């Protein structure tokens, strides 16, 4: 009995020395707690490093510090991969040590988790703030470089375009200056050409001063300057592309009109110049008004030559008719004693009553348009004559009937 008891006591002592008899649950809990503690920290750090690395790899590597920054972040990424590997292996190792009753080794593993994972992880996490600052700083340099390059690109792109436009516009200005100021459309064309030249000068000035404006600006301010300047100057280039050909076409038409003798204009004073044809309604009316020897009568009528109505309608096509309406309103303003009667006429086709009605409606439409242009109602009257008083009495061909479908005016006071 004594011998058996001694064996039991000896076996127990041996177990205590080896750790097999010790309850390892608290130590296991501690070790697994460290795994649970460091796992989310490694995950967060890995996500942070990946984000910073993605930003850093998008930077121009020729910028100072960019390559070293990418290398540093790749080093952090590799460290985190190693730490994650240690952490991933720990649970199985812990279970094996507990199962084998190896308390001393379990204690070493627990201490190792703190030393070999927690320590490097803490250092790495502390380094990330500095690395993030470096990424932000180099990104700022990259933005500044890109914005400055944008200024240079814009200047290099648009300078020759605006120079070419200026050459073409200078040639057009020289042409227009050679046109008699009294020619139909000359004043308006000159004004439009000079307005375009002024816009071009403003744009060239803005482009020339762009580099100076870029000095001392933040990357965001630089980019805003580039964006605004690009929008404004692109709009100018588009305007030049559209307006230069249109103005050139007007100059060509004016030259052709002068060559054929069909150009006429009248300075009404107060910077008001009207255009028309030498034998048009405006020129005939003004000639009558300026001739003191010509008295007001019931038989002197002047046919409008630029009024258009919708087919079979009394609706005045203002898009086509506005120039002559505006001219007549200007004449009435320049000659304050002038009063007019507007007469409407048709051809002889269709019922006479219907023709007389539409001729009156058309005359009234002209009176209304003049009223809308600012002419007082008591200076105008309208009457419809239908097919009466034809200017082409035969009324037997379409050409003849077209002459009879007209609107005319008669001076009732001057």
C-alpha positions as CSV (number, residue, x, y, z in Angstrom):
1,X,0.0,0.0,0.0
2,X,2.8,2.3,0.9
3,X,4.6,1.5,-2.3
4,X,1.5,2.3,-4.4
5,X,0.9,5.7,-2.7
6,X,4.5,6.6,-3.4
7,X,4.1,5.9,-7.1
8,X,1.0,8.0,-7.3
9,X,2.7,10.9,-5.6
10,X,5.7,10.6,-7.9
11,X,3.5,10.5,-11.0
12,X,1.6,13.6,-9.9
13,X,4.9,15.5,-9.4
14,X,6.1,14.5,-12.8
15,X,2.9,15.7,-14.4
16,X,3.2,19.0,-12.7
17,X,6.7,19.5,-13.9
18,X,5.8,18.8,-17.5
19,X,2.6,21.0,-17.4
20,X,0.3,18.1,-18.2
21,X,-1.5,18.5,-15.0
22,X,-1.9,22.3,-15.2
23,X,-5.2,23.8,-16.4
24,X,-4.2,25.6,-19.6
25,X,-7.7,27.1,-20.3
26,X,-6.8,30.6,-19.0
27,X,-3.6,30.7,-21.1
28,X,-5.5,29.5,-24.1
29,X,-8.1,32.2,-23.6
30,X,-5.3,34.8,-23.4
31,X,-3.7,33.6,-26.6
32,X,-6.9,33.4,-28.6
33,X,-7.8,36.9,-27.2
34,X,-4.6,38.2,-28.7
35,X,-5.6,36.7,-32.1
36,X,-9.0,38.3,-31.8
37,X,-7.4,41.6,-30.9
38,X,-4.8,41.8,-33.7
39,X,-6.9,40.4,-36.5
40,X,-9.1,43.5,-37.1
41,X,-6.1,45.7,-36.6
42,X,-4.2,43.9,-39.3
43,X,-7.3,44.0,-41.5
44,X,-7.7,47.8,-41.0
45,X,-4.0,48.4,-41.6
46,X,-4.0,46.3,-44.7
47,X,-7.0,48.2,-46.2
48,X,-5.2,51.5,-45.3
49,X,-2.0,50.4,-47.0
50,X,-3.8,49.1,-50.1
51,X,-5.6,52.5,-50.4
52,X,-2.4,54.5,-50.0
53,X,-0.6,52.2,-52.4
54,X,-3.3,52.6,-55.0
55,X,-3.0,56.4,-54.7
56,X,0.8,56.3,-54.7
57,X,1.0,54.0,-57.8
58,X,-1.2,56.5,-59.7
59,X,1.4,59.3,-59.1
60,X,3.9,60.2,-61.8
61,X,7.0,58.3,-60.6
62,X,9.3,61.1,-61.8
63,X,8.1,63.3,-59.0
64,X,10.6,63.5,-56.1
65,X,9.9,60.8,-53.5
66,X,7.2,59.0,-55.5
67,X,9.2,55.9,-56.1
68,X,10.5,55.7,-52.5
69,X,7.0,56.1,-51.3
70,X,5.7,53.2,-53.4
71,X,8.5,51.0,-52.2
72,X,7.8,51.9,-48.6
73,X,4.2,51.0,-48.9
74,X,5.0,47.8,-50.6
75,X,7.2,47.0,-47.7
76,X,4.4,47.6,-45.3
77,X,2.1,45.5,-47.4
78,X,4.6,42.6,-47.2
79,X,5.0,43.0,-43.4
80,X,1.2,42.8,-43.0
81,X,1.1,39.7,-45.1
82,X,3.7,38.1,-42.8
83,X,1.8,39.2,-39.7
84,X,-1.4,37.9,-41.1
85,X,0.3,34.5,-41.7
86,X,1.5,34.3,-38.1
87,X,-2.0,35.2,-36.9
88,X,-3.7,32.7,-39.2
89,X,-1.4,29.9,-37.9
90,X,-1.9,30.7,-34.2
91,X,-5.3,29.1,-33.5
92,X,-4.2,25.7,-34.7
93,X,-0.9,25.9,-32.8
94,X,-2.8,26.9,-29.6
95,X,-5.1,24.0,-29.9
96,X,-2.2,21.6,-30.4
97,X,-0.3,22.9,-27.5
98,X,-3.3,22.7,-25.2
99,X,-4.1,19.2,-26.3
100,X,-0.5,18.2,-25.7
101,X,-0.5,19.8,-22.4
102,X,2.5,22.0,-23.3
103,X,2.0,24.9,-21.0
104,X,5.5,26.3,-21.3
105,X,5.3,26.4,-25.1
106,X,1.8,27.9,-25.0
107,X,3.2,30.6,-22.8
108,X,6.0,31.3,-25.2
109,X,3.5,31.4,-28.1
110,X,1.3,33.9,-26.2
111,X,4.3,36.1,-25.4
112,X,5.4,35.8,-29.1
113,X,2.0,37.0,-30.3
114,X,2.5,40.2,-28.4
115,X,6.1,40.6,-29.3
116,X,6.2,39.4,-33.0
117,X,2.7,40.6,-34.1
118,X,1.6,43.3,-31.7
119,X,4.9,45.1,-31.7
120,X,5.5,45.3,-35.4
121,X,1.8,46.0,-36.0
122,X,1.9,49.0,-33.6
123,X,5.0,50.4,-35.3
124,X,3.5,49.9,-38.7
125,X,0.3,51.6,-37.7
126,X,2.1,54.6,-36.3
127,X,4.1,54.9,-39.6
128,X,0.9,55.0,-41.7
129,X,0.0,58.5,-40.7
130,X,3.3,59.8,-42.0
131,X,3.0,57.8,-45.2
132,X,-0.5,59.1,-45.7
133,X,0.9,62.7,-45.3
134,X,3.5,61.9,-47.9
135,X,1.0,60.6,-50.4
136,X,-1.2,63.7,-49.9
137,X,1.8,66.0,-50.4
138,X,3.0,64.3,-53.6
139,X,-0.6,64.2,-54.9
140,X,-0.7,68.0,-54.4
141,X,2.6,68.3,-56.3
142,X,1.1,66.1,-59.1
143,X,-2.1,68.2,-59.2
144,X,0.0,71.4,-59.4
145,X,2.2,69.9,-62.2
146,X,-0.9,68.8,-64.1
147,X,-2.6,72.1,-63.8
148,X,0.5,74.0,-64.9
149,X,0.8,71.6,-67.8
150,X,-2.9,72.4,-68.6
151,X,-2.1,76.1,-68.8
152,X,0.9,75.4,-71.1
153,X,-1.2,73.1,-73.3
154,X,-4.0,75.6,-73.6
155,X,-1.7,78.4,-74.6
156,X,0.2,76.3,-77.1
157,X,-3.1,75.0,-78.6
158,X,-5.0,78.3,-78.9
159,X,-2.2,80.8,-79.7
160,X,-1.8,79.7,-83.4
161,X,-5.6,79.4,-83.8
162,X,-6.3,82.9,-82.6
163,X,-3.4,84.3,-84.6
164,X,-4.8,82.7,-87.8
165,X,-8.2,84.1,-87.0
166,X,-6.7,87.6,-86.5
167,X,-5.0,87.4,-89.9
168,X,-8.3,86.5,-91.6
169,X,-10.2,89.1,-89.6
170,X,-7.6,91.8,-90.4
171,X,-8.1,91.0,-94.1
172,X,-11.9,91.3,-93.8
173,X,-11.6,94.6,-91.9
174,X,-9.5,96.0,-94.7
175,X,-12.1,94.9,-97.2
176,X,-15.0,96.5,-95.3
177,X,-13.1,99.8,-94.8
178,X,-13.0,100.1,-98.5
179,X,-16.8,99.9,-98.8
180,X,-18.8,103.2,-99.1
181,X,-20.4,103.9,-95.7
182,X,-23.7,104.7,-97.4
183,X,-23.9,101.3,-99.1
184,X,-26.7,99.0,-98.0
185,X,-25.5,96.9,-95.1
186,X,-22.1,98.5,-94.9
187,X,-22.7,100.1,-91.4
188,X,-24.1,96.9,-89.9
189,X,-21.3,94.8,-91.4
190,X,-18.6,97.2,-90.2
191,X,-20.1,97.1,-86.7
192,X,-20.3,93.3,-86.6
193,X,-16.7,93.0,-87.9
194,X,-15.4,95.4,-85.3
195,X,-17.3,93.7,-82.5
196,X,-15.8,90.3,-83.5
197,X,-12.3,92.0,-83.6
198,X,-12.9,93.3,-80.1
199,X,-13.9,89.9,-78.9
200,X,-10.8,88.4,-80.4
201,X,-8.6,91.0,-78.9
202,X,-10.1,90.3,-75.5
203,X,-9.6,86.6,-75.9
204,X,-5.9,87.0,-77.0
205,X,-5.3,89.2,-74.0
206,X,-6.8,86.6,-71.7
207,X,-4.6,83.9,-73.3
208,X,-1.5,86.0,-73.2
209,X,-2.0,86.7,-69.5
210,X,-2.9,83.2,-68.5
211,X,0.6,82.1,-67.5
212,X,0.9,85.2,-65.2
213,X,-2.4,84.5,-63.6
214,X,-1.3,80.9,-62.8
215,X,1.6,82.1,-60.6
216,X,1.1,81.5,-56.8
217,X,-2.2,79.6,-57.2
218,X,-3.1,76.4,-55.4
219,X,-3.6,73.3,-57.6
220,X,-7.4,73.7,-57.2
221,X,-7.3,77.3,-58.1
222,X,-5.1,76.5,-61.1
223,X,-7.4,73.8,-62.3
224,X,-10.4,76.2,-61.9
225,X,-8.5,78.8,-63.9
226,X,-7.8,76.3,-66.7
227,X,-11.4,75.1,-66.8
228,X,-12.8,78.6,-66.9
229,X,-10.3,79.8,-69.5
230,X,-10.8,76.7,-71.7
231,X,-14.6,77.2,-71.7
232,X,-14.4,80.9,-72.5
233,X,-11.7,80.5,-75.2
234,X,-13.3,77.5,-76.8
235,X,-16.5,79.5,-77.1
236,X,-14.5,82.3,-78.7
237,X,-12.9,79.9,-81.2
238,X,-16.3,78.5,-82.0
239,X,-17.7,82.0,-82.5
240,X,-14.8,82.9,-84.8
241,X,-15.4,79.7,-86.8
242,X,-19.0,80.5,-87.3
243,X,-18.9,84.3,-87.6
244,X,-15.9,84.8,-89.9
245,X,-17.4,82.8,-92.8
246,X,-20.7,84.5,-92.3
247,X,-19.2,88.0,-92.2
248,X,-17.1,87.2,-95.3
249,X,-20.3,86.0,-97.1
250,X,-21.9,89.3,-96.2
251,X,-18.9,91.2,-97.5
252,X,-19.1,89.2,-100.7
253,X,-22.8,90.0,-101.1
254,X,-22.1,93.7,-100.4
255,X,-19.4,93.8,-103.0
256,X,-21.7,92.1,-105.5
257,X,-24.5,94.6,-104.7
258,X,-22.2,97.5,-105.2
259,X,-21.0,96.1,-108.5
260,X,-24.5,95.7,-109.8
261,X,-25.7,99.1,-108.4
262,X,-28.4,97.6,-106.1
263,X,-27.0,98.9,-102.8
264,X,-28.7,101.8,-101.0
265,X,-28.7,103.2,-97.5
266,X,-29.9,106.3,-95.7
267,X,-28.5,107.9,-92.6
268,X,-31.5,109.1,-90.6
269,X,-29.4,110.7,-87.9
270,X,-28.8,109.7,-84.4
271,X,-26.6,106.8,-85.5
272,X,-29.6,105.3,-87.3
273,X,-28.8,104.0,-90.8
274,X,-31.3,102.0,-92.9
275,X,-30.6,99.8,-95.9
276,X,-32.7,98.9,-98.9
277,X,-32.7,98.8,-102.7
278,X,-32.3,102.0,-104.8
279,X,-35.8,101.6,-106.1
280,X,-37.3,100.1,-103.0
281,X,-40.1,101.4,-100.9
282,X,-37.8,103.1,-98.4
283,X,-35.8,105.0,-101.0
284,X,-38.9,106.1,-102.9
285,X,-40.6,107.3,-99.7
286,X,-37.7,109.3,-98.5
287,X,-37.2,110.9,-101.9
288,X,-40.8,112.0,-101.8
289,X,-40.5,113.3,-98.3
290,X,-37.3,115.2,-99.0
291,X,-38.7,116.8,-102.1
292,X,-40.5,119.9,-101.0
293,X,-42.0,120.3,-104.5
294,X,-43.9,117.1,-104.2
295,X,-47.2,117.6,-102.4
296,X,-49.3,115.0,-100.7
297,X,-52.0,113.5,-103.0
298,X,-54.3,110.5,-103.3
299,X,-52.5,108.8,-106.2
300,X,-48.8,108.4,-105.1
301,X,-48.3,105.0,-103.7
302,X,-45.1,103.1,-102.9
303,X,-45.1,99.4,-103.0
304,X,-43.4,97.4,-100.2
305,X,-40.9,95.1,-101.7
306,X,-39.8,93.0,-98.7
307,X,-43.0,92.0,-96.9
308,X,-44.0,88.4,-96.9
309,X,-47.3,86.7,-95.8
310,X,-48.1,83.1,-95.3
311,X,-49.8,81.7,-98.4
312,X,-53.5,82.4,-98.4
313,X,-53.2,84.1,-95.0
314,X,-53.1,87.6,-93.5
315,X,-50.3,86.5,-91.1
316,X,-47.2,88.6,-91.7
317,X,-44.0,86.5,-91.8
318,X,-42.0,88.7,-89.4
319,X,-38.8,86.8,-89.8
320,X,-38.7,87.8,-93.5
321,X,-40.6,91.1,-93.1
322,X,-38.9,92.6,-90.0
323,X,-36.1,94.5,-91.8
324,X,-38.5,96.5,-93.9
325,X,-40.9,97.0,-91.0
326,X,-38.0,98.3,-88.9
327,X,-36.9,100.6,-91.7
328,X,-40.3,102.1,-92.0
329,X,-40.6,102.6,-88.2
330,X,-37.2,104.4,-88.3
331,X,-38.4,106.6,-91.1
332,X,-41.6,107.5,-89.2
333,X,-39.4,108.4,-86.1
334,X,-37.0,110.5,-88.2
335,X,-40.0,112.3,-89.9
336,X,-42.3,113.1,-86.9
337,X,-45.0,114.8,-89.1
338,X,-45.3,111.8,-91.4
339,X,-48.5,109.9,-91.5
340,X,-49.2,106.9,-93.8
341,X,-52.1,104.9,-95.2
342,X,-51.4,101.2,-95.8
343,X,-53.3,99.6,-98.7
344,X,-53.7,95.9,-99.3
345,X,-54.3,94.5,-102.8
346,X,-55.0,91.1,-104.3
347,X,-55.2,89.6,-107.8
348,X,-58.6,88.9,-109.5
349,X,-58.8,85.2,-108.7
350,X,-61.5,84.1,-106.2
351,X,-64.5,85.9,-104.8
352,X,-64.1,89.7,-104.7
353,X,-65.5,90.0,-101.2
354,X,-63.0,87.5,-99.8
355,X,-60.2,89.2,-101.7
356,X,-61.2,92.6,-100.2
357,X,-61.4,91.1,-96.7
358,X,-57.9,89.5,-96.8
359,X,-56.4,92.6,-98.4
360,X,-57.7,94.7,-95.5
361,X,-56.5,92.1,-93.0
362,X,-53.0,92.2,-94.5
363,X,-52.9,96.0,-94.4
364,X,-54.0,95.9,-90.8
365,X,-51.3,93.3,-90.1
366,X,-48.7,95.8,-91.4
367,X,-50.2,98.6,-89.3
368,X,-50.0,96.3,-86.2
369,X,-46.4,95.4,-86.9
370,X,-45.5,99.1,-87.1
371,X,-47.4,99.7,-83.9
372,X,-45.5,97.0,-82.2
373,X,-42.3,98.7,-83.4
374,X,-43.3,101.9,-81.6
375,X,-45.3,103.9,-84.2
376,X,-48.3,105.7,-82.7
377,X,-51.7,104.5,-84.0
378,X,-52.9,107.9,-85.0
379,X,-50.2,108.1,-87.6
380,X,-51.4,105.0,-89.5
381,X,-54.5,103.8,-91.2
382,X,-55.3,100.7,-93.2
383,X,-57.6,99.9,-96.1
384,X,-58.2,96.8,-98.3
385,X,-58.8,97.3,-102.0
386,X,-59.0,93.6,-103.1
387,X,-58.4,93.3,-106.8
388,X,-59.0,97.0,-107.5
389,X,-56.3,99.2,-108.9
390,X,-54.1,96.5,-110.5
391,X,-50.6,97.4,-111.5
392,X,-50.8,94.7,-114.2
393,X,-54.2,95.2,-115.7
394,X,-54.2,92.0,-117.8
395,X,-54.3,89.8,-114.7
396,X,-53.9,86.9,-117.1
397,X,-50.6,85.2,-116.0
398,X,-49.2,84.2,-112.7
399,X,-46.4,86.7,-113.1
400,X,-49.0,89.5,-113.7
401,X,-51.2,88.4,-110.8
402,X,-48.2,88.3,-108.5
403,X,-47.5,91.9,-109.2
404,X,-51.1,92.8,-108.2
405,X,-50.8,90.9,-104.9
406,X,-49.1,93.6,-102.9
407,X,-49.0,96.0,-99.9
408,X,-48.4,99.7,-100.7
409,X,-48.3,102.9,-98.7
410,X,-49.4,106.5,-99.4
411,X,-48.3,109.6,-97.5
412,X,-51.3,111.4,-95.9
413,X,-49.2,114.0,-94.1
414,X,-45.5,115.1,-94.3
